[in-house]
């Protein structure tokens, strides 16, 4: 048996980490699902670099708290987030929860920074 098949069986049976379906993806606006490896991507734009850095700070705290880490690229006042479950090279429910939380952090950061 191929090692990826074994991993897939392991995650399906022990952790519930299975790839999400398209119905779940339709609930998300702003996130794009791409292949190779399958992952979710979203770009966030900010009014200033300090706002982008505050978003990044909050995001990193969240990632450490839930022990789930994405690829994050920052370019002045623009942040790109790419997330997937590395063990199975696919998007799982955990990634969907992560994406939902990142959207909330984005909204909170924008609100907080604009009202300071």
N, C-alpha and C positions, 0 to 999 in steps of 0.2 A: 504494500500500500504506500502511496506517495505521502511524504511528510505533510504537505498542505491539506490532504484529505484527513489525516490524523488530527491536525490542528483544528480543522473545521468541525470534525466530530466532537473534539474536546470542548470547544467553545459553545457549540450548539447544546451540548448536554450538561455542561457544568456551570457556565456563566450566563447563558442566554445571549451571548454576543453574536448575533446574526445580522447579516446585511439587511438594511431597511428596504421597503418596497416603494414604488413610485407614488402610491397614495399618501404615504407619510411625507414624501418630498413636496407634494402639492400644497401642503399646509405652510410651507416656508416661502416667504417672499424675500428676495435679496440674496439668498444663498443659491449657489450653482453647484450641481452635482456633476463631477467630471470623472473620467476613468484613468486608469493606469498610473498609480493605484487609484481606486475609487476613493473620492474624498469630497468634502464640502468646502467651497471657497466663497468668501465674501470680502468685499472692499468697503472700508469705512473712510469717509472724508470728514475733516474737522476744519473749523474756522481758523485754527492756529496750531502751531507745533506744541505749545504747552497743553492744549486740550488733548492732542493725540498722545502725548506722553502720560497724561493722567489716565486716559483710557487704558494704555498699555500697563501702567502700574496696577490698576484695579484688576485687569485681566490676568496678570501674572499672579497676583494674590489668590484669585479664584482658582487658577490652574493648580497651584500648589495645594490648596485646600481640598480639591477633589482628585488630585493625583492623575490628571489627564491633561496632556500638553500638546499644543498645536504648533504648526509652523507659523511664525509671525514675521512679517516683513514690514518695516516702517520706512517711509520715504517722506521726510519732512512733516507734512500734515495729513498724510495718507497711510492707512494701516490695512494690510491684507492678512486675513486669517485663513489657514488651510487646516482642516481637521479630519482625521480618520483613525480607525483602530488599527495600529501598526501590526498587531499580531496576526490579523487575517486580511490585511490590505483591503479593507472595505469600510463602508460607513455603517455604524451600528446605532442602536437606540441611545447609547451613551454619547455618541457624537451629536445626535439630534438634541439631546438635553444640553450638551455643551453649547451648541449653536444658539439655542433659545436663551441660555444664560448670557452669552456674549452680546446678544441683541439687547438684553435688559441692562447690561453694564454700559453699553453704548448710549442708551437712552438716559440712564442715570448720570453718566459723565457729562453729556451735553447739557442736561438740566442744571447740574451742580455748577459747572464752569460758567454757564451763562448768567447765573444768579449770584455770582460772587462780586 
